[in-house]
Amino acid sequence: MNKARLEAFTDAIIAIVLTLLVLDLPRPQTPSVRALFAEWQSIYVYMVDCKF
């Protein structure tokens, strides 16, 4: 397997994992910034987890 194929495979795996992580984030009750800010802990954990 050459380097380009390995990089593409790794990128695909990372994209799938990040998609699954996003689906686990809680949805705010109302569509407002205040409701989104109430979920800041979950969003913060997601952002820290995705930093690699």
N, CA, C and O atoms as CSV, one atom per row, in Angstrom:
chain,resi,resn,atom,element,x,y,z
A,1,MET,N,N,0.865,-1.179,0.000
A,1,MET,CA,C,0.000,0.000,0.000
A,1,MET,C,C,0.906,1.236,0.000
A,1,MET,O,O,1.781,1.380,0.853
A,2,ASN,N,N,0.679,2.115,-0.967
A,2,ASN,CA,C,1.526,3.307,-1.022
A,2,ASN,C,C,1.044,4.367,-0.026
A,2,ASN,O,O,-0.022,4.241,0.577
A,3,LYS,N,N,1.853,5.401,0.126
A,3,LYS,CA,C,1.594,6.416,1.142
A,3,LYS,C,C,0.291,7.179,0.897
A,3,LYS,O,O,-0.426,7.484,1.850
A,4,ALA,N,N,-0.023,7.488,-0.339
A,4,ALA,CA,C,-1.233,8.253,-0.655
A,4,ALA,C,C,-2.495,7.470,-0.280
A,4,ALA,O,O,-3.455,8.045,0.232
A,5,ARG,N,N,-2.489,6.176,-0.533
A,5,ARG,CA,C,-3.665,5.359,-0.188
A,5,ARG,C,C,-3.815,5.244,1.323
A,5,ARG,O,O,-4.935,5.258,1.834
A,6,LEU,N,N,-2.707,5.129,2.039
A,6,LEU,CA,C,-2.757,5.054,3.493
A,6,LEU,C,C,-3.282,6.353,4.085
A,6,LEU,O,O,-4.073,6.328,5.028
A,7,GLU,N,N,-2.851,7.484,3.545
A,7,GLU,CA,C,-3.345,8.782,4.015
A,7,GLU,C,C,-4.846,8.930,3.744
A,7,GLU,O,O,-5.586,9.414,4.600
A,8,ALA,N,N,-5.287,8.521,2.575
A,8,ALA,CA,C,-6.712,8.606,2.249
A,8,ALA,C,C,-7.535,7.709,3.165
A,8,ALA,O,O,-8.612,8.101,3.613
A,9,PHE,N,N,-7.035,6.508,3.446
A,9,PHE,CA,C,-7.738,5.593,4.343
A,9,PHE,C,C,-7.818,6.170,5.753
A,9,PHE,O,O,-8.868,6.099,6.392
A,10,THR,N,N,-6.734,6.734,6.236
A,10,THR,CA,C,-6.709,7.343,7.566
A,10,THR,C,C,-7.677,8.529,7.640
A,10,THR,O,O,-8.395,8.682,8.628
A,11,ASP,N,N,-7.695,9.356,6.609
A,11,ASP,CA,C,-8.624,10.490,6.577
A,11,ASP,C,C,-10.076,10.024,6.607
A,11,ASP,O,O,-10.914,10.640,7.265
A,12,ALA,N,N,-10.370,8.948,5.903
A,12,ALA,CA,C,-11.736,8.420,5.890
A,12,ALA,C,C,-12.139,7.904,7.268
A,12,ALA,O,O,-13.262,8.142,7.712
A,13,ILE,N,N,-11.244,7.208,7.938
A,13,ILE,CA,C,-11.532,6.690,9.288
A,13,ILE,C,C,-11.766,7.842,10.256
A,13,ILE,O,O,-12.696,7.794,11.062
A,14,ILE,N,N,-10.938,8.870,10.186
A,14,ILE,CA,C,-11.097,10.024,11.074
A,14,ILE,C,C,-12.425,10.728,10.800
A,14,ILE,O,O,-13.099,11.148,11.741
A,15,ALA,N,N,-12.812,10.865,9.536
A,15,ALA,CA,C,-14.083,11.506,9.195
A,15,ALA,C,C,-15.266,10.717,9.753
A,15,ALA,O,O,-16.227,11.307,10.245
A,16,ILE,N,N,-15.202,9.398,9.679
A,16,ILE,CA,C,-16.284,8.569,10.220
A,16,ILE,C,C,-16.375,8.716,11.732
A,16,ILE,O,O,-17.469,8.850,12.280
A,17,VAL,N,N,-15.237,8.693,12.403
A,17,VAL,CA,C,-15.223,8.810,13.861
A,17,VAL,C,C,-15.754,10.174,14.296
A,17,VAL,O,O,-16.537,10.257,15.243
A,18,LEU,N,N,-15.341,11.236,13.622
A,18,LEU,CA,C,-15.830,12.575,13.983
A,18,LEU,C,C,-17.326,12.708,13.739
A,18,LEU,O,O,-18.019,13.378,14.504
A,19,THR,N,N,-17.825,12.086,12.697
A,19,THR,CA,C,-19.266,12.105,12.440
A,19,THR,C,C,-20.030,11.416,13.556
A,19,THR,O,O,-21.072,11.907,13.990
A,20,LEU,N,N,-19.526,10.294,14.019
A,20,LEU,CA,C,-20.185,9.587,15.122
A,20,LEU,C,C,-20.135,10.395,16.412
A,20,LEU,O,O,-21.077,10.353,17.204
A,21,LEU,N,N,-19.047,11.129,16.634
A,21,LEU,CA,C,-18.954,11.970,17.825
A,21,LEU,C,C,-19.959,13.126,17.766
A,21,LEU,O,O,-20.564,13.468,18.782
A,22,VAL,N,N,-20.137,13.718,16.608
A,22,VAL,CA,C,-21.071,14.836,16.462
A,22,VAL,C,C,-22.501,14.367,16.703
A,22,VAL,O,O,-23.299,15.100,17.288
A,23,LEU,N,N,-22.834,13.169,16.263
A,23,LEU,CA,C,-24.187,12.661,16.458
A,23,LEU,C,C,-24.524,12.474,17.933
A,23,LEU,O,O,-25.697,12.441,18.305
A,24,ASP,N,N,-23.507,12.353,18.765
A,24,ASP,CA,C,-23.725,12.144,20.194
A,24,ASP,C,C,-23.938,13.456,20.958
A,24,ASP,O,O,-24.337,13.422,22.122
A,25,LEU,N,N,-23.682,14.606,20.333
A,25,LEU,CA,C,-23.883,15.885,21.016
A,25,LEU,C,C,-25.371,16.109,21.269
A,25,LEU,O,O,-26.197,15.820,20.403
A,26,PRO,N,N,-25.717,16.622,22.450
A,26,PRO,CA,C,-27.132,16.880,22.739
A,26,PRO,C,C,-27.663,18.047,21.912
A,26,PRO,O,O,-26.937,18.999,21.625
A,27,ARG,N,N,-28.920,17.963,21.538
A,27,ARG,CA,C,-29.555,19.022,20.763
A,27,ARG,C,C,-30.233,20.004,21.723
A,27,ARG,O,O,-30.975,19.577,22.608
A,28,PRO,N,N,-29.992,21.316,21.565
A,28,PRO,CA,C,-30.643,22.303,22.444
A,28,PRO,C,C,-32.170,22.256,22.302
A,28,PRO,O,O,-32.695,21.904,21.246
A,29,GLN,N,N,-32.864,22.614,23.375
A,29,GLN,CA,C,-34.323,22.585,23.387
A,29,GLN,C,C,-34.922,23.646,22.460
A,29,GLN,O,O,-35.926,23.399,21.793
A,30,THR,N,N,-34.304,24.816,22.423
A,30,THR,CA,C,-34.792,25.899,21.569
A,30,THR,C,C,-33.649,26.370,20.668
A,30,THR,O,O,-32.484,26.263,21.049
A,31,PRO,N,N,-33.964,26.886,19.492
A,31,PRO,CA,C,-32.906,27.351,18.584
A,31,PRO,C,C,-32.416,28.757,18.934
A,31,PRO,O,O,-32.719,29.718,18.227
A,32,SER,N,N,-31.663,28.871,20.019
A,32,SER,CA,C,-31.133,30.168,20.421
A,32,SER,C,C,-29.691,29.998,20.896
A,32,SER,O,O,-29.240,28.895,21.202
A,33,VAL,N,N,-29.001,31.103,20.946
A,33,VAL,CA,C,-27.615,31.083,21.406
A,33,VAL,C,C,-27.558,30.716,22.883
A,33,VAL,O,O,-26.638,30.021,23.315
A,34,ARG,N,N,-28.519,31.168,23.648
A,34,ARG,CA,C,-28.564,30.859,25.082
A,34,ARG,C,C,-28.707,29.353,25.315
A,34,ARG,O,O,-28.048,28.796,26.193
A,35,ALA,N,N,-29.557,28.704,24.542
A,35,ALA,CA,C,-29.731,27.253,24.673
A,35,ALA,C,C,-28.465,26.512,24.245
A,35,ALA,O,O,-28.099,25.498,24.840
A,36,LEU,N,N,-27.806,27.022,23.220
A,36,LEU,CA,C,-26.548,26.414,22.782
A,36,LEU,C,C,-25.469,26.595,23.844
A,36,LEU,O,O,-24.680,25.683,24.088
A,37,PHE,N,N,-25.431,27.761,24.473
A,37,PHE,CA,C,-24.454,28.019,25.514
A,37,PHE,C,C,-24.690,27.130,26.735
A,37,PHE,O,O,-23.747,26.818,27.463
A,38,ALA,N,N,-25.922,26.727,26.962
A,38,ALA,CA,C,-26.222,25.841,28.089
A,38,ALA,C,C,-25.573,24.471,27.906
A,38,ALA,O,O,-25.352,23.757,28.884
A,39,GLU,N,N,-25.272,24.103,26.678
A,39,GLU,CA,C,-24.622,22.823,26.380
A,39,GLU,C,C,-23.116,22.985,26.192
A,39,GLU,O,O,-22.490,22.155,25.532
A,40,TRP,N,N,-22.523,24.032,26.756
A,40,TRP,CA,C,-21.120,24.330,26.519
A,40,TRP,C,C,-20.192,23.215,26.973
A,40,TRP,O,O,-19.133,23.029,26.373
A,41,GLN,N,N,-20.546,22.473,28.001
A,41,GLN,CA,C,-19.669,21.420,28.495
A,41,GLN,C,C,-19.513,20.307,27.463
A,41,GLN,O,O,-18.400,19.835,27.230
A,42,SER,N,N,-20.588,19.892,26.856
A,42,SER,CA,C,-20.521,18.846,25.839
A,42,SER,C,C,-19.749,19.318,24.612
A,42,SER,O,O,-18.961,18.568,24.035
A,43,ILE,N,N,-19.981,20.555,24.225
A,43,ILE,CA,C,-19.292,21.097,23.052
A,43,ILE,C,C,-17.801,21.236,23.343
A,43,ILE,O,O,-16.972,20.959,22.477
A,44,TYR,N,N,-17.459,21.661,24.551
A,44,TYR,CA,C,-16.051,21.802,24.928
A,44,TYR,C,C,-15.337,20.450,24.906
A,44,TYR,O,O,-14.219,20.346,24.402
A,45,VAL,N,N,-15.971,19.433,25.443
A,45,VAL,CA,C,-15.372,18.100,25.441
A,45,VAL,C,C,-15.185,17.613,24.016
A,45,VAL,O,O,-14.163,17.001,23.707
A,46,TYR,N,N,-16.149,17.869,23.141
A,46,TYR,CA,C,-16.016,17.487,21.741
A,46,TYR,C,C,-14.836,18.207,21.090
A,46,TYR,O,O,-14.057,17.583,20.369
A,47,MET,N,N,-14.697,19.484,21.329
A,47,MET,CA,C,-13.608,20.238,20.716
A,47,MET,C,C,-12.248,19.780,21.219
A,47,MET,O,O,-11.297,19.707,20.440
A,48,VAL,N,N,-12.139,19.472,22.497
A,48,VAL,CA,C,-10.872,18.992,23.050
A,48,VAL,C,C,-10.560,17.600,22.513
A,48,VAL,O,O,-9.404,17.286,22.230
A,49,ASP,N,N,-11.578,16.772,22.374
A,49,ASP,CA,C,-11.388,15.416,21.877
A,49,ASP,C,C,-10.954,15.411,20.413
A,49,ASP,O,O,-10.187,14.540,20.001
A,50,CYS,N,N,-11.429,16.358,19.634
A,50,CYS,CA,C,-11.100,16.404,18.199
A,50,CYS,C,C,-9.760,17.054,17.918
A,50,CYS,O,O,-9.275,17.012,16.787
A,51,LYS,N,N,-9.166,17.644,18.915
A,51,LYS,CA,C,-7.868,18.308,18.709
A,51,LYS,C,C,-6.769,17.249,18.703
A,51,LYS,O,O,-6.418,16.690,19.742
A,52,PHE,N,N,-6.238,16.986,17.519
A,52,PHE,CA,C,-5.141,16.014,17.428
A,52,PHE,C,C,-4.109,16.452,16.446
A,52,PHE,O,O,-3.115,15.755,16.241
